[in-house]
Amino acid sequence: MALSKTTRDHDEIRRWAEERGAIPSEVASTENADEPGILRFQFPDAPNRNDDKLKEISWEAFFEKFDENGLELLYQEETAEGAQSNFNKLIYPEHASARHSGSSSGHSSSGSSSKKKSNRTSSSRKKSAA
């Protein structure tokens, strides 16, 4: 089975995305003022790669919004078959913790209210439902 990881580390996120040709993007019309909207990655071979609703943004803008919202990246390096995986999801750590409460493989969050990046990779690994 493929293992999923979580991280807040900007360098790790950027490395993962760039290895797959993914571009940081936002969903158009979800931004307000100078802030990017809902964050996504655009992959070169994905069916939605030409979606007019996805707008490329800078890594700086992506990570600013990422940190501001206290997000983590849930991702996989490889599929169960060993191929490179594009599986990813931007999550709120407290939701991941609640979803896996009582499980020995659950992710635990520090519960800090700080919105600054923690610059650490979670050591917990979960089996992916994907």
ZILIN-V745346 format. One line per field, one symbol per residue. ss: DSSP state (H for helix, E for strand, - for the rest). A space follows every 50 residues. Layout:
ss->???
This chain:
ss->--EEEEE--HHHHHHHHHH---EEEEE----E--E---EEEE-------- ---EEE--HHHHHHHHHH--EEEEEE-E-----E---EEEEEHHHHHHH- --------------------EEEEEEE---
